[in-house]
Structures are given as C-alpha cells and as structure tokens.
Amino acid sequence: MKIEAVVFDFGGVMTTSTMPMRVIELAEAKGIDWGVFKRGFDAHRLDYDAGRITLAEMYDLIWRDAGIVVDAGTNAAFMEADDRSWCYRNERTLAWMKALKSRGYKIGILTNMAPRFAHEHFRSAFADFIAQADAMVISGDEGIVKPQREIYDLLRGRIALPAASLLFVDDLERNVSAARAAGWQAIRFETNDQVEADFERLLQIV
C-alpha cells in the first residue's frame, strides 16, 4: 500500500543521542560502572516513560538494584544529566520532516517519554518538530509504551489512516518490529543518510 504518513520516534531520531550520553559521562567521572548502572536503567525506564514512577523514583530503584549509595547532590546531578541527554536536536531530521510535509505526507510523532520531560523540555525545545505533526502520542500521557500494540493503534487512530499506509522510523529494533506486527511499514534509524535512502528505495517497491 502507498505510504501516506511517516511517524517519528523521538530519542535517537529527533535527537542526536541514542542513549543518555551525559549520564554515561557522569557515571565515569564518579567511578560508577556504567554496565551495572545500565541494568537498573533498562529495567525501570519504561515505567518512568509510562508515567508510573517519577524520575527520582527511577533513580532510587537504579541505585538500589546496583547496590550503590549516593548522596543527594550526586543523585540530583544524575537526574539533571538525564534530562540534558535527550535535548540534543537532530536538525537534519527536522529538515526531512519539513521536506516530507511539502511532498504531501502526513507526519506523526510516537514516543516513549515521561510526562514531566514532555511538559518541561520536549514541548518547548522541540516545538518546531511538534509543529510538523498531524498526530502525536506520548507514552507518559497515555500510560502505555512502545513496543505495546496499543500505542501504535492509538497513533493510527489519531492520524486516521490505514496501518499499512504508515511508515514508522525508530532507532530500536524492538519498536520497529512491533510496528510491523501492528501492520505498519517501518525503517530502523541508524543515520539520516541511511533512513532517507531507505525511504526512497521503499517508495519504489510499494
């Protein structure tokens, strides 16, 4: 089926970082093993993105799981670094969004994102990205997260197009696979050059 809309993930697609770079830097500076830290980060991040726990609660769980005790100042520094990690804008993606709009495609945004970050950072720092969107779903506002099927169906309903006409762009394979399972087309984002070339090739076969 013809592609009628391109739906974008946020972190690693609309941003230039695919994981919390500033958190990694801070952990190294503090002598904290990122591998140990990351296990807790991965275990609890989706609960944070769904709005089920706060950022402070997520970090409490990370330290608990890692068996690490930190002082309040260190904990606050990690939370600030976490927020900063997701604020590196990918201007090339914004330009591509605008180009796709000019070609007649609808634009969607489908992201795992905690409510606090969405309202304190995303809606202001990425307002021009959001302005391109015909439909948007933020996990923390809905209490569901990728790769759950329900979040894809929710975006499809808001953009009011058949699933097969939607193309999803995400940097994580599990989210790309879930989009395909929901009947969407999908491309995994690695670089802007790659995703734009893959998109143009896909147009030749659909």
N, C-alpha and C positions, 0 to 999 in steps of 0.2 A: 504494500500500500504506500501511496505517496506520503512523504514526510510533510506535515503541516506545522509542527511546532518542535522547538528544541528546548529541552528542560535542563537547567544547570544546577549542579551541586555548588556548594559554597567553598568549604575548605579544600585547598589543593586545586581548585578550578578557578574560582573568582579571586582566590588569594594565591600568592606565590609560594606559600609553605604548605607542605603536605603533612606535617606533624609539628608539634609545639617547639619550634627551634629555640626560642628564648628560654623555655623550661629546661631543655637539654643543656644549654649553656650554663644556666644557673646551677643545675644539679652537678655538673662537672666542677664548677667553681667551689661548690660546697663539699666536694668529695663524696657525693652521693652516687651510688651505682645506678646509672640510668636503666639498665636491664631489670634490676629489682624494682625500681620505681615504676617502670612502664607496665609491669604486670598488674599493679593496682590501678594504674591509669586506664588500661584497656578494660579491666573488669568493671569499672564503675562509671566510665564516661557516658555510656548510653543512658544510664539512669539520670545523669545530670542533663544530658541533651533532651530527655523527655520531660524535664521539669519535676522529676520525682524527688530529687535531692538538690541542695544548693551547692555552689562551688566550694564553700567552706566545708560542708559535709563530705563532699567528694574527696577533698584533700585529707580530712581526718581519716577516712577509710583507706586512702593510699598509704599514709604513714603507719596506720595500724597493720595493714597487710604486710608492709615491708619491715615491720618491727623497728621503725625509726622514730625517735622522739625529737621534735624540733621546737624551737621557741616561737613565740607569737610573731616576732619580726621576720623570721625566716619563712614561716607559713604565709604571711602577708606578701612577701616578696615573690613566692611561687605563684600565688593567685594573680598578682599583677602581671607576672611574666606570661602566665597562661593567656590572659586577655590580649596582651600585646602580640602573642604569636599568631593570632588569627586576623591581624589588621594590616597585613602586607597586601596591598591591592595588586591584582593582575590586570594591568591596563590593557593588555593585548586581548584578554577575554572580553572586557567591556567593549572594545572596538569591534570584536567579532559579533557580539550581541547586537550592536547597532547595525552592522552590515546585514545580519540575518533579518532584522526588522525591515530594513529597506528593501529586501528581496521578497517580503510578504510573509515571512514565517512568524508565527506567534512565539513568544518567549515565556518560559516558566522557570521558577526557582523552587527547588525541592531540597531542603537542607536539614540535617540534624544540628540543632542549635538550641542551647538553653535559653529560656525566656529572658533572663537578666542580660545576657550578652546581646540578644536580639534587640532589646529596647535601649540598652546603654551604649552600644557600639555599632552594631550592624546597620540599623535604620538611619544613622547619621553618616557614618564613614563610607557606607556603600549605597547612599541614596540614589546615585545616578545609575547604578546597576539595577536597583529595585524599580526605577522609573521605566526600564525597558520591559518589565514583566507584565504579561497579561494575566498571570495567575501565580500564586506563591503559597507554599506550605512550609511552615517552620515547625519542626517536631515538638519543641517545647510548648508551643501554643496549643498543640493537639493531644499531647500525651502518648504519641506513637512515634516510632523511629524507623528509619531505614535499617535493615532490609525488610521490615514488616510489609506484607502485601497491602495492608490497609492504607498506608501513607501514599503509595503510588495511586491507588484507586481514588483517594481524596483529591490529589492533584489533577488526575484525569477528569474528574467531575467538575472541578473549578475551571479548567481550561476548555471544557465542553467539546472534546474531540475524541474520536475512537482511539483506543490504546495503541493500535498498530500504526497510527499516524504520528505517534510521539517518539522522539529520539531523546534519550537520556544521556548526559555526559557527567561522569563521576570518576574520581581517581581511585576508588576502591572496587576491587573485583566483586566482592560480595554484594555491593549495591547495584553494580551493573548486571550481575546475574539475576538479582531479584527483579530488576526492571524487565528483563527479558521474560522471566517467569510470569510477569503480570501482563505479557502480551505486547510490551513496548519494543522498539528498536533501541540499541544502546551502543555507546562507544566508551571505552575506558580512556580517561585522560592521562597522558604522560607528559606531553609538551603541547604548546599551542600549535606549532607547525604540524605535529603528528595528528592532532584531533581535527584540525581544519582539512588536512589532506584526506584523512579517513572519511570525513563527512562528504567531501566532493566525490570520492570514489563510490560511496554508498548511494549517492544520487544516481549514479549510472546503472545501478542494478535494481533499484526499487521503482 
